């Protein structure tokens, strides 16, 4: 069988990449929301991602190109390639090979350190968009978020209403999210608005963001949490201030109330839940959820911790002991005659504490 020329084989290999190139061209028309965000925090996160990717490509692209060039130049049938088996070192090449990655690592480290602090989810945002700081008289919109099985509860304490699987905010107004979970860990994520953050039971996390363009955006859970996880989605609406006021009035006009009893019903596992609205919300419901004391008669975790701190027996507890030991005064060891002969009898040893029966009894100062 005749062997194809090298140029023909190379052309055939390149043709195999045509479908992949065509697929990439088709995908270029998709709206890649992570790379096309509508919120300033997400924009800054996108810029950090692109900057880090570009820095790494400064090494990756030349290395991949050189692999192809070396493979082509030093192929078996290229008799003109220089063959130098005794070559083993070049100071110039070593400087290039080690200095370039080192500089890239330094730049990546500096950008990551700066971005980590500027984009800390607990840090209130300082600008609406690039070059436009947050006005001093603007109050952030507080939204209390509870991840349930398998739905999202959003409470607006400023306006006194709550929604399920629908979230809205006016454009160019800072948003402060306070987040928790009713049962298992979840992850709150609106890609066009801000990066994801976890919600955990018995804990509160925070997130700050702003939306700059009106629109209807996707929101979902990005952490698997059980059978109904795939349907745990919600809509996030960026609205003009007047439109947001109308949306608030519509929710406040709803006759249903989110009481402690209705919350306990809502918290039961359900899948693919439609949008629900509550015109009124029980006082301090979010804090009750965080402290696991929504049920009437249950003791809040914060109250239990206060009682523990007020218990006088816990003050004298020994480190690492699960039971209170109380304070037992002891005399120091007599070490003045450390070089003398050992005692003839254990009775001759000066004891540090009582050796009578009951000397090691643990006193309890807790009330039974």
C-alpha positions as CSV (number, residue, x, y, z in Angstrom):
1,X,0.0,0.0,0.0
2,X,1.4,3.4,-1.0
3,X,2.4,5.7,1.8
4,X,0.8,9.2,1.7
5,X,3.1,12.2,1.6
6,X,3.8,13.9,4.8
7,X,1.9,17.0,3.7
8,X,-1.2,14.9,2.9
9,X,-1.1,13.2,6.3
10,X,-0.8,16.5,8.0
11,X,-3.8,17.9,6.1
12,X,-5.9,14.9,7.0
13,X,-5.1,15.3,10.6
14,X,-6.1,18.9,10.5
15,X,-9.5,18.0,8.9
16,X,-10.4,16.1,12.0
17,X,-10.5,19.3,13.9
18,X,-13.1,20.9,11.6
19,X,-16.1,19.6,13.5
20,X,-14.7,20.9,16.8
21,X,-14.1,24.3,15.2
22,X,-17.6,24.4,13.8
23,X,-19.0,23.5,17.3
24,X,-17.1,26.2,18.9
25,X,-18.4,28.7,16.3
26,X,-22.0,27.6,17.1
27,X,-21.4,27.9,20.8
28,X,-20.0,31.4,20.4
29,X,-23.6,32.6,19.9
30,X,-24.7,31.3,23.3
31,X,-25.1,33.8,26.2
32,X,-22.4,32.7,28.6
33,X,-23.9,34.4,31.7
34,X,-20.7,34.0,33.8
35,X,-18.8,35.9,31.2
36,X,-21.6,38.4,30.5
37,X,-22.9,39.4,34.0
38,X,-25.2,42.3,34.8
39,X,-24.1,43.0,38.3
40,X,-20.9,44.9,39.3
41,X,-19.7,42.3,41.7
42,X,-20.1,39.6,39.1
43,X,-18.3,41.8,36.6
44,X,-15.3,42.2,38.9
45,X,-15.3,38.4,39.5
46,X,-15.4,37.9,35.7
47,X,-12.5,40.3,35.2
48,X,-10.4,38.4,37.8
49,X,-11.2,35.1,36.1
50,X,-10.3,36.5,32.6
51,X,-7.1,38.1,34.0
52,X,-6.0,34.8,35.6
53,X,-6.8,32.9,32.5
54,X,-4.8,35.3,30.3
55,X,-1.8,35.1,32.6
56,X,-1.8,31.3,32.5
57,X,-2.2,31.2,28.7
58,X,1.0,33.2,28.4
59,X,2.7,29.9,29.4
60,X,0.2,27.4,28.1
61,X,0.0,28.7,24.5
62,X,3.8,28.9,23.8
63,X,4.3,25.5,25.4
64,X,1.6,23.8,23.2
65,X,3.0,25.7,20.1
66,X,6.5,24.6,20.8
67,X,5.4,21.0,21.3
68,X,4.0,21.0,17.8
69,X,7.0,22.9,16.3
70,X,9.5,20.5,17.9
71,X,7.5,17.4,16.8
72,X,7.4,18.7,13.2
73,X,11.0,19.9,13.0
74,X,12.6,16.8,14.6
75,X,10.4,14.2,12.9
76,X,12.1,11.0,11.7
77,X,12.2,11.8,8.0
78,X,13.6,15.4,8.4
79,X,17.3,14.8,7.7
80,X,18.1,18.5,7.8
81,X,17.3,18.9,11.5
82,X,20.4,19.4,13.6
83,X,21.3,16.4,15.8
84,X,23.3,17.3,19.0
85,X,23.2,14.5,21.5
86,X,25.9,16.0,23.7
87,X,23.9,19.2,24.5
88,X,22.6,19.2,28.1
89,X,22.5,22.8,29.4
90,X,21.8,26.4,28.5
91,X,21.8,29.2,31.1
92,X,19.7,31.4,28.9
93,X,17.0,28.8,28.4
94,X,17.0,28.0,32.2
95,X,16.4,31.7,33.0
96,X,13.5,31.9,30.6
97,X,12.0,28.5,31.7
98,X,12.1,29.4,35.4
99,X,11.6,33.2,35.4
100,X,8.5,33.3,33.3
101,X,6.4,31.0,35.5
102,X,7.8,32.7,38.6
103,X,6.6,36.1,37.4
104,X,3.2,34.7,36.5
105,X,2.8,33.1,39.9
106,X,3.7,36.4,41.6
107,X,1.2,38.3,39.5
108,X,-1.5,35.7,40.1
109,X,-0.9,35.7,43.8
110,X,-1.1,39.5,44.0
111,X,-4.3,39.6,41.9
112,X,-5.9,36.8,43.9
113,X,-5.0,38.3,47.3
114,X,-6.4,41.7,46.3
115,X,-9.5,40.3,44.7
116,X,-10.2,38.0,47.7
117,X,-10.3,41.0,50.0
118,X,-12.1,43.4,47.7
119,X,-14.7,40.8,46.8
120,X,-15.2,39.4,50.3
121,X,-18.9,38.5,50.4
122,X,-19.2,39.9,54.0
123,X,-17.8,43.3,52.8
124,X,-20.4,45.9,51.9
125,X,-19.9,47.1,48.3
126,X,-18.3,50.4,47.8
127,X,-19.4,51.2,44.2
128,X,-22.5,50.8,42.0
129,X,-20.4,50.4,38.8
130,X,-16.9,51.4,37.9
131,X,-16.3,55.0,38.6
132,X,-19.7,55.4,40.5
133,X,-19.4,55.0,44.3
134,X,-22.4,54.1,46.5
135,X,-24.1,57.3,47.6
136,X,-23.7,58.0,51.3
137,X,-27.5,58.3,51.9
138,X,-28.4,55.0,50.2
139,X,-29.6,52.2,52.5
140,X,-29.0,48.7,51.2
141,X,-32.0,46.4,50.5
142,X,-31.9,43.6,53.1
143,X,-33.1,40.2,51.9
144,X,-33.2,37.3,54.3
145,X,-32.8,34.0,52.5
146,X,-33.7,30.6,53.8
147,X,-32.9,27.4,51.8
148,X,-35.6,24.9,52.3
149,X,-36.2,21.4,51.0
150,X,-36.5,22.1,48.0
151,X,-37.3,25.7,47.6
152,X,-36.1,29.2,48.4
153,X,-37.7,31.6,50.9
154,X,-37.0,35.3,50.6
155,X,-38.0,37.6,53.4
156,X,-38.0,41.4,53.0
157,X,-37.9,42.8,56.6
158,X,-38.0,46.4,55.4
159,X,-41.4,45.8,53.6
160,X,-42.8,43.1,55.8
161,X,-43.5,40.4,53.2
162,X,-42.0,37.2,51.9
163,X,-41.9,35.2,48.7
164,X,-41.0,31.7,47.7
165,X,-38.9,31.1,44.5
166,X,-39.1,34.7,43.4
167,X,-36.5,37.4,44.2
168,X,-36.4,41.0,43.0
169,X,-34.3,44.1,43.6
170,X,-34.1,47.6,42.1
171,X,-31.2,48.4,39.8
172,X,-28.3,50.3,41.2
173,X,-29.3,49.8,44.8
174,X,-26.9,47.7,47.0
175,X,-28.4,44.4,48.3
176,X,-27.5,42.8,51.6
177,X,-28.3,39.1,51.8
178,X,-28.5,37.3,55.1
179,X,-28.6,33.6,54.4
180,X,-29.3,30.4,56.4
181,X,-30.7,26.9,55.8
182,X,-33.5,25.0,57.5
183,X,-31.9,21.5,57.3
184,X,-29.0,20.7,55.0
185,X,-26.2,22.8,53.5
186,X,-27.1,24.5,50.2
187,X,-25.6,27.1,47.9
188,X,-27.3,30.3,46.7
189,X,-26.2,31.3,43.2
190,X,-27.4,34.0,40.8
191,X,-24.6,33.9,38.1
192,X,-25.4,37.3,36.6
193,X,-25.5,39.0,40.0
194,X,-22.7,37.6,42.2
195,X,-20.8,34.5,43.0
196,X,-22.3,31.6,45.0
197,X,-22.3,31.4,48.7
198,X,-23.3,28.5,51.0
199,X,-26.2,28.4,53.4
200,X,-25.8,26.2,56.5
201,X,-28.3,25.3,59.3
202,X,-27.7,27.0,62.6
203,X,-25.5,29.6,60.9
204,X,-25.9,32.9,59.1
205,X,-23.8,33.9,56.1
206,X,-23.8,37.2,54.3
207,X,-23.5,38.4,50.7
208,X,-23.4,41.9,49.2
209,X,-24.3,42.6,45.6
210,X,-25.9,45.1,43.1
211,X,-27.7,44.6,39.8
212,X,-27.1,47.1,37.1
213,X,-29.4,46.1,34.3
214,X,-33.1,45.3,34.4
215,X,-34.0,41.7,33.4
216,X,-35.3,38.3,34.4
217,X,-32.4,36.1,35.5
218,X,-31.8,32.5,36.7
219,X,-31.2,31.6,40.3
220,X,-30.6,28.1,41.7
221,X,-28.9,25.9,44.2
222,X,-25.4,24.8,43.1
223,X,-24.9,22.3,45.9
224,X,-26.7,18.9,45.7
225,X,-29.1,18.6,48.6
226,X,-31.4,15.7,47.9
227,X,-34.1,14.3,45.6
228,X,-35.7,17.7,44.7
229,X,-32.4,19.4,44.0
230,X,-32.9,19.7,40.2
231,X,-36.1,21.7,40.8
232,X,-34.7,24.1,43.4
233,X,-34.7,27.1,41.1
234,X,-36.0,30.7,41.4
235,X,-36.3,33.8,39.2
236,X,-34.4,37.0,40.0
237,X,-35.9,40.2,38.6
238,X,-33.8,43.3,38.2
239,X,-36.3,46.2,38.2
240,X,-36.4,49.9,37.8
241,X,-37.3,51.6,41.1
242,X,-40.9,52.4,40.1
243,X,-41.4,48.8,38.9
244,X,-39.9,47.4,42.1
245,X,-42.3,49.6,44.2
246,X,-45.2,48.1,42.3
247,X,-43.9,44.6,42.9
248,X,-43.6,45.3,46.6
249,X,-47.2,46.6,46.7
250,X,-48.4,43.5,44.9
251,X,-46.8,41.2,47.5
252,X,-47.9,43.3,50.5
253,X,-51.5,43.1,49.2
254,X,-51.5,39.2,49.4
255,X,-53.7,38.0,52.1
256,X,-51.6,35.0,53.3
257,X,-49.4,35.4,56.3
258,X,-46.1,33.6,57.0
259,X,-46.6,32.7,60.6
260,X,-44.5,30.3,62.6
261,X,-47.1,27.5,62.0
262,X,-47.2,28.1,58.3
263,X,-43.4,28.2,58.1
264,X,-43.2,24.8,59.7
265,X,-45.6,23.5,57.0
266,X,-43.6,25.3,54.3
267,X,-40.3,23.7,55.6
268,X,-41.5,20.2,54.9
269,X,-39.9,18.7,51.8
270,X,-41.7,19.5,48.5
271,X,-40.5,19.5,44.9
272,X,-40.9,21.9,42.0
273,X,-42.7,24.5,44.1
274,X,-44.4,27.4,42.2
275,X,-44.0,31.0,43.3
276,X,-45.8,31.8,46.6
277,X,-46.4,35.1,48.3
278,X,-47.0,36.1,51.9
279,X,-48.2,39.6,52.6
280,X,-47.1,39.5,56.3
281,X,-44.3,37.7,58.1
282,X,-44.1,36.7,61.8
283,X,-41.8,39.0,63.8
284,X,-38.1,38.0,63.8
285,X,-38.8,34.8,61.9
286,X,-35.4,34.7,60.2
287,X,-33.5,34.7,63.6
288,X,-35.9,32.0,64.9
289,X,-34.9,29.9,61.9
290,X,-31.2,30.4,62.5
291,X,-31.6,29.5,66.2
292,X,-33.8,26.5,65.5
293,X,-36.7,27.7,67.7
294,X,-39.6,28.3,65.3
295,X,-41.6,25.6,67.0
296,X,-43.5,27.1,70.0
297,X,-42.0,26.1,73.4
298,X,-38.5,25.3,71.9
299,X,-35.4,27.0,73.4
300,X,-33.4,29.1,71.0
301,X,-29.7,28.2,70.6
302,X,-28.7,31.7,71.4
303,X,-30.6,31.5,74.7
304,X,-28.9,28.1,75.5
305,X,-25.5,29.7,75.0
306,X,-26.4,32.6,77.2
307,X,-27.5,30.1,80.0
308,X,-24.2,28.3,79.6
309,X,-22.2,31.5,79.9
310,X,-24.2,32.4,83.0
311,X,-23.6,29.1,84.7
312,X,-21.0,29.8,87.4
313,X,-19.8,26.2,87.4
314,X,-18.5,26.6,83.8
315,X,-16.1,29.3,84.9
316,X,-13.9,27.0,86.8
317,X,-14.0,24.1,84.3
318,X,-10.7,22.5,83.5
319,X,-9.6,22.8,79.9
320,X,-10.4,19.6,78.0
321,X,-12.8,18.2,80.7
322,X,-16.5,17.7,80.0
323,X,-17.4,18.0,83.7
324,X,-16.9,21.0,86.0
325,X,-14.0,20.4,88.4
326,X,-14.3,23.5,90.6
327,X,-11.3,25.2,92.1
328,X,-9.0,23.1,94.3
329,X,-6.1,24.9,95.9
330,X,-2.8,23.0,95.8
331,X,0.6,23.6,97.4
332,X,3.5,23.5,95.0
333,X,5.9,20.6,94.9
334,X,8.7,20.8,97.4
335,X,11.8,20.7,95.1
336,X,14.3,22.5,97.4
337,X,16.0,19.1,98.2
338,X,15.7,17.6,94.7
339,X,19.2,16.1,95.0
340,X,18.6,14.1,98.2
341,X,18.0,10.4,98.6
342,X,14.6,9.1,97.6
343,X,12.1,8.6,100.5
344,X,12.1,5.2,102.3
345,X,8.3,5.2,102.5
346,X,5.4,6.7,100.5
347,X,4.2,8.2,103.8
348,X,7.3,10.4,103.9
349,X,6.3,12.2,100.7
350,X,4.8,15.6,101.0
351,X,1.4,15.3,99.2
352,X,0.2,18.0,96.9
353,X,-3.5,17.3,97.8
354,X,-5.5,15.3,100.2
355,X,-5.2,11.6,100.1
356,X,-8.2,10.9,102.4
357,X,-11.2,9.1,101.0
358,X,-13.4,11.4,99.0
359,X,-10.6,13.8,98.3
360,X,-11.1,13.3,94.5
361,X,-14.8,13.7,94.6
362,X,-15.9,16.2,91.8
363,X,-18.1,19.0,93.3
364,X,-21.0,20.0,91.2
365,X,-22.3,23.6,91.3
366,X,-25.0,23.0,88.7
367,X,-28.6,23.0,89.8
368,X,-30.3,19.7,89.5
